[in-house]
Amino acid sequence: MRRKILLNMYNIKTSEEPNLPPIPSIGDVLTRKKNFIEYKYTVLKCSSCNNKVERNFIEGDYIFKKLEGKPCEKCSNTQFIIIEIYSTYKKEKNDKI
């Protein structure tokens, strides 16, 4: 009360509180992932020339796993090491928001 009297006496205007958007409920945050499709990828590195190749994740992949398979595009070596596994989320095409 005393503050209001002092502010009015000296014609000092107080700022209003900012209008912030509403915080979504925790249920909205947890169900938001259902609107997206998860894509998992594995990054392989050639053991001789350090060329990096990305491919779809295969069950059983893990970091530092040594693989032999298709030859490297640059040096024709067939030994690779998994150096990274990651996923991305993309929105469904049929979903309209």
Phi, psi and omega in degrees: 000314182297324179296318179298320180295316180294320180294319179292324182295324181258011180054043177264127181261136178270150178279150179275159178291143181290150177270104181263152177292155181293146178280129181292149179290159183297331178296321178296319182293319183287329181270354181297327181296337181294339180278355184242157176253133181268131175243126182253139182229153176237135177253125180252147177237131177294136184284345180255316185251000179062022175290135180259136180230137179251138177216169177294146179295137175242136180307129182105352176290141174209159183297140180070014175286134179267133183234150170235135183191229181298146178291151178296144180293331184268316189239358179067014175285148182253003182258128180231158175234135176283123181248345183203140172229128180212167178228153175233154178243128178236146182288146177293145181291326185281344184283124178244125178235000000 
